[in-house]
Each structure stands twice: as structure tokens, then as C-alpha cells.
């Protein structure tokens, strides 16, 4: 059985910048318990971890005081963060994802190496202006 894939177009983030602003922005839902949040997230192959702004984790009902601390690096190193586990829903599939839930809304929402790109099979075609995401539960 082949993996089920969903294809998405690259999205222009800053119209004034034209083609240079095209990016793989994934329409995505997060679920924590009975709460769900829909947003568009940047798939960032250079990001070490998934990052989530404060307000999104708060709307999902995350418990900051009960969450384990995690250290961010690079330009986010000064931002306090905690681990938040939730379901990441893409199309009809939704594995558990770990986020560095930051105590700031000034951080970007990122889908990075740990653990989005470890869980999902992602193909990017910048020249074709598309990307696709494969069902992680499918047998290759």
C-alpha cells in the first residue's frame, strides 16, 4: 500500500515581496483534549523543533505550570518554553506532536525537525510551488 499524500500550494506571505515570499504554509489543526485550534504553520526544515506561540497553547488549554521546561536555541534562545504535546491534524491523519510552547507571542509558529519532520513524510517543490505531506500511519 502506498502512503496517502495531501498536496498544498506554496503561499505568498508578503505580496510586496512577490515570489520571494512564497513559503510552505500548512493549513493545520491542533487538538488538546476537547479543544481544537486551526492555523497555518510554516514547515521549516532548518528549525530544530516545533514552536508554538503562547496564545495558541493557551487557547488549547495547555497547563504551563505542569509542563516540562525546554531550551530553545538560536534567535529564540532567550524565550522561555515548555513542552506541549497535542494531536497534529493534517487532512484525515493526526499523530501526536511535541511543541516548544513559548511564553511569547513574538515567536513564529514553526513545524521543524523534532518532531513534525520525524513523523510526517514531506516533499517540497519550490519551483513547482507545491508541497505534500504523507500519512505517517500508512505502510510505505
Secondary structure as UniProt FT lines:
FT   STRAND          5..9
FT   STRAND          11..12
FT   HELIX           15..21
FT   STRAND          22..23
FT   STRAND          25..32
FT   TURN            33..34
FT   STRAND          35..43
FT   TURN            45..46
FT   STRAND          51..52
FT   HELIX           54..59
FT   TURN            60..61
FT   HELIX           64..66
FT   STRAND          69..70
FT   HELIX           74..76
FT   TURN            77..78
FT   STRAND          81..90
FT   TURN            91..92
FT   STRAND          96..102
FT   STRAND          110..111
FT   HELIX           116..119
FT   STRAND          121..125
FT   TURN            126..129
FT   STRAND          130..134
FT   TURN            136..137
//
